[in-house]
Amino acid sequence: MTFQDALNTAADIFWGPPMLILVTGTGLFLSIRLRGIQFQKLFSSLYMAFITRREKNAQGDVTHFQALMTALAATVGTGNIAGVATAIVSGGPGALLWMWLTGLVGMATKFSEALLGVKFRILDPNGEMSGGPMYYLSQGLKQRVLATLFSLFAVFSFLVGGNLVQSNSIADGLQASLGIPTIWSGLGTAVASGIVILGGIRSIARVTATLVPAMILLYILAGFLVLILNWQIIPVIFLTILQEAFSPSAVVGGIAGVGVLRAIRYGVARGVMSNESGLGTAGIAAAAAQTNHPVTQAMVSMTQTFIDTILVCSITGFVILGTGALESNASGAALTAAAFGLGLPGWQGEMIVALCLPLFAFSTILGANYYGEKSLEYLFGNVRFVSYYRIIWVFITFLGAILTLDTVWALSDIMIAAMALPNLIGLLGLSSVIIAETRNYFSNLTPSLDP
């Protein structure tokens, strides 16, 4: 067995039925207990995120909008371009349905993570707010071991999934579309990320607040244009996704049902990697927000999953399936680029992906670095090691550009699963706190949402 085979086997074990049930089950459990808050309060949450940007006399480092953009920066990355393509290639078109379901229940998970992140946040030695699973596990659940394990897994997970994967996909996409050698794209990405992260959360928030809305809008508009030009095939796409999600047509080795299992496995895994619901990162970003009540930022934070998975990931999946690019035998970012190229002939569709991919991935590198730094601060109890972590981060950014795609994705799957486990335990253990805070907030506003 080769090293790559061993990694793939390990990733399949980590993302086997137990983890799939735990991730989706936690989201479903919280959705029920919160009475479908993600559906009842979606529009008001979007209004709060994009229109109401400040709360008077609120503690925090950045606005609601900047906190959301920092979180979106870390999630709207190559998972939306390369990850969706990988899920479809590995799990079939049906993986998209499981990605959607993961996203919908994941909105309740994201809400809960952000709520706890704000409630248990502290003021760190730098005078900045720090929060996230490591704090609500240690202070709320009184499980310091789980908090330490989460932080340890998080430091390495962000280096792999938030850095290696992003840098690798930038290099892969630029080489495929523009012929730029991977070593040069890796060097450029490393230098650019190093310049921004030296300024900390405020610098990252300023950059992402400008970069993220622009890149998402560009990508969505380009995707809608492809679908408008191919409108007649949209019903077929929906039918294909539904059939492949429940039908074992993509049978592996002739074993009935394996096709469905692979669709679920890759749909859930790539969905979680894309929107990060269940990983606890929402709590880290939300803790920096200027807010007077945990539920306020929690509502803003849950819109992140909707934007990331229901909007951006769907655009990628529909363009791939609607243009017939799946038959090209390409994978990752190259498949998405090929799909946009077929969908926008003469419009340089591949160039749109070539432009969006570095922007998506670069923003993710910035957001993930902040998460990694906060996890490191918790582990060592101070901020002295942050500067060394930043140096390592920049080096890993360069290294990621020259690694193979399969190795990077498999490593990322393993680290994400390891990080998710203690966080999900924390969410379930603190569910009563989540319900109590939500009841307290809505009791004077909408009594009908009294969990």
C-alpha positions as CSV (number, residue, x, y, z in Angstrom):
1,M,0.0,0.0,0.0
2,T,1.4,3.4,-1.0
3,F,1.3,6.4,1.3
4,Q,-1.4,8.0,-0.8
5,D,-3.5,4.8,-0.5
6,A,-3.0,4.8,3.3
7,L,-4.2,8.5,3.5
8,N,-7.2,7.7,1.4
9,T,-8.1,4.8,3.6
10,A,-7.7,6.8,6.7
11,A,-9.8,9.6,5.3
12,D,-12.6,7.1,4.5
13,I,-12.5,5.7,8.0
14,F,-12.6,9.2,9.6
15,W,-15.5,10.1,7.4
16,G,-17.3,6.8,7.8
17,P,-20.9,6.4,8.9
18,P,-20.3,7.4,12.6
19,M,-18.9,10.8,11.6
20,L,-21.5,11.4,9.0
21,I,-24.3,10.6,11.5
22,L,-22.6,12.8,14.2
23,V,-22.2,15.9,11.9
24,T,-25.7,15.8,10.3
25,G,-27.3,14.5,13.5
26,T,-26.0,17.4,15.6
27,G,-27.3,19.9,13.1
28,L,-30.7,18.2,12.9
29,F,-30.9,18.0,16.7
30,L,-30.1,21.7,17.1
31,S,-32.5,22.6,14.3
32,I,-35.3,20.8,16.1
33,R,-34.5,22.3,19.5
34,L,-34.2,25.8,17.9
35,R,-37.4,25.2,16.0
36,G,-35.9,25.8,12.6
37,I,-34.4,29.1,13.4
38,Q,-32.4,29.0,10.2
39,F,-35.7,29.0,8.2
40,Q,-37.7,31.4,10.4
41,K,-35.1,34.0,10.7
42,L,-33.1,33.8,7.5
43,F,-34.2,37.1,6.0
44,S,-33.9,39.1,9.2
45,S,-30.5,37.6,9.7
46,L,-29.4,38.6,6.2
47,Y,-30.7,42.1,6.8
48,M,-28.8,42.3,10.1
49,A,-25.6,41.1,8.4
50,F,-25.6,43.4,5.4
51,I,-27.7,46.4,6.5
52,T,-27.3,46.8,10.3
53,R,-23.5,46.8,10.8
54,R,-23.0,48.3,14.3
55,E,-24.5,48.0,17.8
56,K,-24.1,50.9,20.1
57,N,-21.7,50.5,23.0
58,A,-20.9,47.0,22.0
59,Q,-17.6,45.3,22.9
60,G,-15.5,43.7,20.2
61,D,-12.9,44.3,17.6
62,V,-14.8,44.3,14.3
63,T,-18.3,44.9,13.0
64,H,-21.0,42.3,12.4
65,F,-20.3,42.6,8.7
66,Q,-16.5,42.3,9.1
67,A,-16.8,39.3,11.3
68,L,-19.1,37.7,8.8
69,M,-16.7,38.5,5.9
70,T,-13.8,37.1,7.9
71,A,-15.7,33.9,8.4
72,L,-16.8,33.8,4.8
73,A,-13.3,34.4,3.7
74,A,-12.2,31.3,5.5
75,T,-15.1,29.2,4.1
76,V,-15.7,30.5,0.6
77,G,-12.5,29.1,-0.8
78,T,-11.4,26.3,-3.1
79,G,-14.0,24.1,-1.4
80,N,-16.5,26.0,-3.4
81,I,-14.6,25.6,-6.7
82,A,-12.4,22.6,-6.4
83,G,-14.1,20.8,-3.5
84,V,-17.5,20.7,-5.2
85,A,-15.9,19.4,-8.3
86,T,-14.0,16.7,-6.3
87,A,-17.3,15.7,-4.6
88,I,-19.1,15.2,-7.9
89,V,-16.2,13.2,-9.4
90,S,-15.8,11.0,-6.3
91,G,-19.4,10.7,-5.2
92,G,-21.4,11.4,-8.3
93,P,-24.0,14.2,-8.9
94,G,-26.0,13.0,-5.9
95,A,-23.3,14.3,-3.6
96,L,-24.8,17.8,-4.2
97,L,-28.1,16.9,-2.5
98,W,-26.2,15.7,0.6
99,M,-24.1,18.8,0.5
100,W,-27.3,20.9,0.5
101,L,-28.9,19.0,3.4
102,T,-25.6,19.3,5.4
103,G,-25.7,23.0,4.8
104,L,-29.3,23.5,5.8
105,V,-29.0,21.7,9.1
106,G,-25.5,23.2,9.4
107,M,-27.0,26.6,9.7
108,A,-28.3,25.7,13.1
109,T,-24.9,24.3,14.0
110,K,-23.3,27.5,12.9
111,F,-25.7,29.6,14.9
112,S,-24.9,27.6,18.0
113,E,-21.1,27.8,17.5
114,A,-21.3,31.6,17.1
115,L,-23.6,32.0,20.1
116,L,-21.2,30.0,22.4
117,G,-18.2,31.8,20.9
118,V,-19.5,35.2,21.9
119,K,-20.9,34.1,25.3
120,F,-17.6,32.5,26.5
121,R,-15.2,34.9,24.9
122,I,-12.4,36.6,26.8
123,L,-10.1,39.6,26.4
124,D,-6.6,38.3,25.4
125,P,-3.2,39.9,26.3
126,N,-3.2,41.8,23.1
127,G,-6.5,43.5,24.1
128,E,-8.4,41.6,21.4
129,M,-11.4,39.3,21.9
130,S,-10.7,35.6,21.8
131,G,-13.4,32.9,21.7
132,G,-14.3,29.6,20.1
133,P,-14.6,25.9,20.9
134,M,-11.5,25.9,23.1
135,Y,-13.1,28.5,25.4
136,Y,-16.7,27.1,25.5
137,L,-15.3,23.6,26.0
138,S,-13.1,24.6,28.9
139,Q,-15.3,27.2,30.5
140,G,-18.8,26.1,29.6
141,L,-18.4,22.3,29.4
142,K,-15.5,22.2,31.9
143,Q,-13.6,19.9,29.6
144,R,-10.1,21.3,29.3
145,V,-8.8,18.1,27.7
146,L,-11.3,18.4,24.8
147,A,-10.5,22.1,24.5
148,T,-6.8,21.3,24.3
149,L,-7.4,18.5,21.7
150,F,-9.5,20.9,19.6
151,S,-6.9,23.6,19.6
152,L,-4.1,21.1,18.8
153,F,-6.1,19.6,15.9
154,A,-7.2,23.1,14.8
155,V,-3.6,24.5,14.5
156,F,-2.7,21.7,12.1
157,S,-6.1,21.5,10.4
158,F,-5.9,25.2,9.4
159,L,-2.4,24.7,8.2
160,V,-3.6,21.8,5.9
161,G,-7.2,22.6,5.0
162,G,-7.0,26.4,5.3
163,N,-3.6,26.8,3.8
164,L,-2.2,23.8,2.0
165,V,-5.4,23.1,0.1
166,Q,-5.9,26.7,-0.8
167,S,-2.4,27.2,-2.1
168,N,-2.4,23.9,-3.9
169,S,-5.6,24.8,-5.7
170,I,-4.4,28.3,-6.7
171,A,-1.3,26.7,-8.2
172,D,-3.3,24.0,-9.9
173,G,-5.8,26.4,-11.4
174,L,-3.3,29.0,-12.6
175,Q,-1.2,26.4,-14.2
176,A,-4.1,24.9,-16.0
177,S,-5.6,28.2,-17.2
178,L,-2.7,30.5,-17.6
179,G,0.3,28.1,-17.7
180,I,1.9,29.8,-14.6
181,P,4.5,27.4,-13.0
182,T,3.4,26.3,-9.5
183,I,6.5,27.5,-7.9
184,W,5.8,31.1,-8.9
185,S,2.2,31.1,-7.9
186,G,3.2,29.6,-4.6
187,L,5.8,32.3,-4.0
188,G,3.4,35.0,-4.9
189,T,0.6,33.7,-2.6
190,A,3.0,33.3,0.3
191,V,4.3,36.8,0.0
192,A,0.8,38.4,-0.3
193,S,-0.6,36.5,2.6
194,G,2.4,37.3,4.8
195,I,1.9,41.0,4.2
196,V,-1.7,41.0,5.3
197,I,-1.6,38.6,8.3
198,L,1.1,40.7,10.0
199,G,-1.6,43.3,10.8
200,G,-3.8,40.8,12.7
201,I,-7.6,40.6,12.8
202,R,-8.2,44.2,12.0
203,S,-6.0,44.1,8.9
204,I,-7.6,40.8,7.8
205,A,-11.1,42.2,8.4
206,R,-10.4,45.3,6.3
207,V,-9.1,43.2,3.4
208,T,-11.9,40.6,3.5
209,A,-14.7,43.1,3.9
210,T,-13.7,44.5,0.5
211,L,-12.5,41.3,-1.2
212,V,-15.1,38.8,-0.2
213,P,-18.3,40.5,-1.4
214,A,-16.7,41.4,-4.7
215,M,-15.4,37.9,-5.5
216,I,-18.6,36.2,-4.5
217,L,-20.7,38.5,-6.6
218,L,-18.5,38.0,-9.6
219,Y,-18.6,34.3,-9.3
220,I,-22.4,34.1,-8.8
221,L,-23.1,36.4,-11.7
222,A,-20.9,34.4,-14.0
223,G,-22.6,31.2,-12.9
224,F,-26.1,32.6,-13.3
225,L,-25.1,33.6,-16.9
226,V,-24.0,30.1,-17.7
227,L,-27.3,28.7,-16.4
228,I,-29.3,31.3,-18.2
229,L,-27.6,30.4,-21.5
230,N,-28.4,26.7,-20.7
231,W,-31.7,27.2,-19.0
232,Q,-33.4,24.2,-20.7
233,I,-31.2,21.7,-18.9
234,I,-31.8,23.0,-15.3
235,P,-34.8,20.6,-14.7
236,V,-32.6,17.7,-15.9
237,I,-29.9,18.8,-13.4
238,F,-32.3,18.7,-10.5
239,L,-33.6,15.3,-11.6
240,T,-30.1,13.9,-12.0
241,I,-29.1,15.0,-8.6
242,L,-32.1,13.5,-6.9
243,Q,-31.8,10.2,-8.8
244,E,-28.1,9.9,-8.0
245,A,-28.5,10.8,-4.4
246,F,-30.7,7.7,-3.7
247,S,-30.0,5.4,-6.6
248,P,-26.9,3.1,-6.5
249,S,-26.1,3.7,-10.2
250,A,-22.6,4.8,-9.5
251,V,-21.8,1.3,-8.2
252,V,-18.2,0.7,-7.2
253,G,-17.0,-2.9,-7.6
254,G,-20.5,-4.1,-8.4
255,I,-21.7,-3.7,-4.8
256,A,-25.2,-2.3,-4.6
257,G,-25.6,0.7,-2.4
258,V,-21.9,1.8,-2.5
259,G,-22.8,4.5,-4.9
260,V,-25.2,6.1,-2.4
261,L,-22.7,5.7,0.4
262,R,-20.0,7.5,-1.6
263,A,-22.5,10.2,-2.5
264,I,-23.3,10.8,1.2
265,R,-19.6,10.5,2.2
266,Y,-18.3,13.1,-0.3
267,G,-21.3,15.3,-0.1
268,V,-21.2,15.7,3.7
269,A,-17.4,15.8,3.9
270,R,-17.0,18.4,1.2
271,G,-20.0,20.3,2.5
272,V,-18.5,20.5,6.0
273,M,-15.1,21.5,4.5
274,S,-16.8,24.2,2.5
275,N,-19.1,25.8,5.1
276,E,-17.3,24.6,8.2
277,S,-20.5,24.0,10.1
278,G,-19.5,21.7,13.0
279,L,-15.9,22.6,13.0
280,G,-16.3,25.5,15.5
281,T,-14.6,28.1,13.4
282,A,-17.8,30.3,13.5
283,G,-17.2,30.8,17.2
284,I,-13.7,32.0,16.7
285,A,-14.7,34.7,14.2
286,A,-17.9,35.6,16.0
287,A,-16.0,36.3,19.2
288,A,-14.3,39.3,17.6
289,A,-17.6,40.9,16.7
290,Q,-18.9,44.1,18.3
291,T,-22.1,42.8,19.8
292,N,-24.2,43.2,23.0
293,H,-25.8,39.7,22.9
294,P,-24.5,36.4,21.7
295,V,-27.7,35.7,19.6
296,T,-27.3,38.8,17.5
297,Q,-23.9,37.7,16.1
298,A,-25.2,34.1,15.9
299,M,-27.9,35.1,13.5
300,V,-25.4,36.9,11.4
301,S,-23.0,34.0,11.4
302,M,-25.5,31.4,10.3
303,T,-26.0,33.3,7.0
304,Q,-22.5,32.3,6.2
305,T,-23.5,28.7,5.6
306,F,-26.4,29.7,3.5
307,I,-24.2,31.9,1.2
308,D,-21.4,29.4,1.1
309,T,-23.3,26.2,0.4
310,I,-26.7,27.0,-0.8
311,L,-25.6,29.7,-3.2
312,V,-21.9,29.4,-4.2
313,C,-21.5,25.6,-4.0
314,S,-24.8,25.2,-6.0
315,I,-23.5,27.5,-8.7
316,T,-20.4,25.4,-9.1
317,G,-22.3,22.1,-9.2
318,F,-24.9,23.2,-11.6
319,V,-22.4,24.7,-14.0
320,I,-20.4,21.4,-14.0
321,L,-23.5,19.3,-14.6
322,G,-25.2,21.6,-17.0
323,T,-22.3,22.0,-19.4
324,G,-21.3,18.3,-19.6
325,A,-17.8,19.1,-18.4
326,L,-17.9,16.0,-16.2
327,E,-17.1,13.9,-19.3
328,S,-13.8,15.7,-19.7
329,N,-12.2,13.5,-17.0
330,A,-10.8,16.5,-15.3
331,S,-11.0,17.0,-11.5
332,G,-10.7,19.8,-8.9
333,A,-10.4,23.3,-10.0
334,A,-9.5,22.2,-13.6
335,L,-13.0,20.7,-13.9
336,T,-14.7,23.8,-12.7
337,A,-12.6,25.9,-15.1
338,A,-13.5,23.6,-18.0
339,A,-17.2,23.8,-17.1
340,F,-17.2,27.6,-17.2
341,G,-15.2,27.5,-20.4
342,L,-17.9,25.4,-22.0
343,G,-20.7,27.4,-20.5
344,L,-19.4,30.8,-21.7
345,P,-17.8,30.1,-25.1
346,G,-16.2,33.3,-26.4
347,W,-16.6,34.9,-23.0
348,Q,-13.4,33.4,-21.6
349,G,-15.3,31.5,-18.9
350,E,-12.1,29.7,-17.8
351,M,-10.5,33.1,-17.1
352,I,-13.3,33.9,-14.6
353,V,-12.4,30.8,-12.7
354,A,-8.7,31.7,-13.0
355,L,-9.5,35.0,-11.4
356,C,-12.0,33.9,-8.8
357,L,-9.9,30.9,-7.6
358,P,-6.9,32.9,-6.4
359,L,-9.3,35.4,-4.7
360,F,-11.3,32.7,-3.0
361,A,-8.3,30.8,-1.9
362,F,-6.3,33.8,-0.8
363,S,-9.2,35.0,1.4
364,T,-9.5,31.6,2.9
365,I,-5.8,31.6,3.8
366,L,-6.3,34.9,5.6
367,G,-9.3,33.8,7.6
368,A,-7.8,30.4,8.4
369,N,-4.6,32.0,9.7
370,Y,-6.6,34.0,12.2
371,Y,-8.3,30.8,13.4
372,G,-4.9,29.0,13.7
373,E,-3.4,31.9,15.7
374,K,-6.3,31.9,18.2
375,S,-6.0,28.2,18.7
376,L,-2.2,28.6,19.2
377,E,-2.8,31.3,21.8
378,Y,-5.1,29.1,23.8
379,L,-2.6,26.2,23.7
380,F,0.3,28.3,25.1
381,G,-1.6,30.9,27.1
382,N,0.1,33.8,25.5
383,V,0.8,35.5,22.1
384,R,4.5,35.1,21.9
385,F,4.4,32.2,19.5
386,V,2.1,33.9,17.0
387,S,5.0,35.5,15.1
388,Y,6.7,32.1,14.7
389,Y,3.4,30.5,13.6
390,R,3.0,33.2,10.9
391,I,6.5,32.4,9.5
392,I,5.6,28.7,9.4
393,W,2.2,29.6,7.8
394,V,3.9,31.5,5.0
395,F,6.3,28.7,4.3
396,I,3.4,26.1,4.3
397,T,1.6,28.4,1.8
398,F,4.5,28.1,-0.6
399,L,4.9,24.3,0.1
400,G,1.2,23.7,-0.7
401,A,1.7,24.9,-4.2
402,I,4.0,22.0,-5.1
403,L,2.2,19.1,-3.5
404,T,-0.1,16.7,-5.3
405,L,-3.9,17.4,-5.1
406,D,-4.9,13.9,-3.8
407,T,-2.5,14.1,-0.9
408,V,-3.6,17.5,0.2
409,W,-7.3,16.7,0.0
410,A,-6.9,13.4,2.0
411,L,-4.9,15.1,4.7
412,S,-7.5,17.9,4.9
413,D,-10.3,15.4,5.3
414,I,-8.5,13.7,8.2
415,M,-7.7,16.9,10.1
416,I,-11.2,18.3,9.7
417,A,-12.8,15.2,11.1
418,A,-10.3,15.2,14.1
419,M,-11.2,18.9,14.8
420,A,-14.9,18.4,14.4
421,L,-15.3,15.7,17.0
422,P,-14.6,17.6,20.2
423,N,-16.5,20.6,19.0
424,L,-19.6,18.6,18.2
425,I,-19.4,17.0,21.7
426,G,-19.3,20.5,23.1
427,L,-22.3,21.7,21.1
428,L,-24.4,18.7,22.3
429,G,-23.3,19.1,25.9
430,L,-24.0,22.9,25.9
431,S,-27.3,22.7,23.9
432,S,-29.3,23.8,27.0
433,V,-27.2,26.9,27.2
434,I,-27.8,27.6,23.5
435,I,-31.6,27.2,24.0
436,A,-31.6,29.4,27.2
437,E,-29.7,32.2,25.4
438,T,-32.0,32.1,22.4
439,R,-35.1,32.1,24.6
440,N,-33.7,35.1,26.5
441,Y,-33.1,37.1,23.3
442,F,-36.3,36.4,21.5
443,S,-38.7,36.5,24.5
444,N,-39.1,40.3,24.0
445,L,-39.1,40.1,20.2
446,T,-40.9,37.0,18.8
447,P,-42.4,34.9,21.5
448,S,-43.4,32.3,18.8
449,L,-39.7,31.3,18.6
450,D,-39.6,30.2,22.3
451,P,-37.5,27.1,22.2
